[in-house]
Amino acid sequence: MLIEKIKRLEENLKTLESIKAGYTLDQIEGDKIDEWGLRYGLLESIQIIIDISCGIVAEKNIGTPRNFAECIGLLITGGYLEKAAGEKIKKMIGLRNLLVHEYGIIDIKKLYNYLDNLGDIRDFINEIAREITE
């Protein structure tokens, strides 16, 4: 199951990279469908990261997290994820919470600027894939 989620995350990352390469902020702001695509693409990708992280925590029995950020913390302390990468993922979880709970008041410019951090998702994929395939 984790391998399938990683593959889905890789597909999402490619789509987000194509949004970054193919759309300007003005284009995203000017088209509600494109804006929704950006929102959903980021939301789903972050949710997949959460699912993978909490799945590893449960599978490896490395702790009992009280929230999604604690899943990331347990991966860091368990040696599955480097601290720097983990801290960046924790910030993404904050974005996910904003997208879920405050959908209407998200600043699209800030959301678009998150596309500059897609390398953090790639780093997560690389570190986690290495750990679960060893």
ZIPE-V663707 format. One record per helix or strand of 3 or more residues. SS is the DSSP state (2 for helix, 1 for strand). FROM is the first residue (numbers start at 1). TO is the last residue. If there is no record, write none. Layout:
{{SS | FROM | TO} {SS | FROM | TO}}
This chain:
{{2 | 2 | 22} {2 | 25 | 30} {2 | 32 | 60} {2 | 68 | 77} {2 | 83 | 101} {2 | 103 | 105} {2 | 108 | 133}}
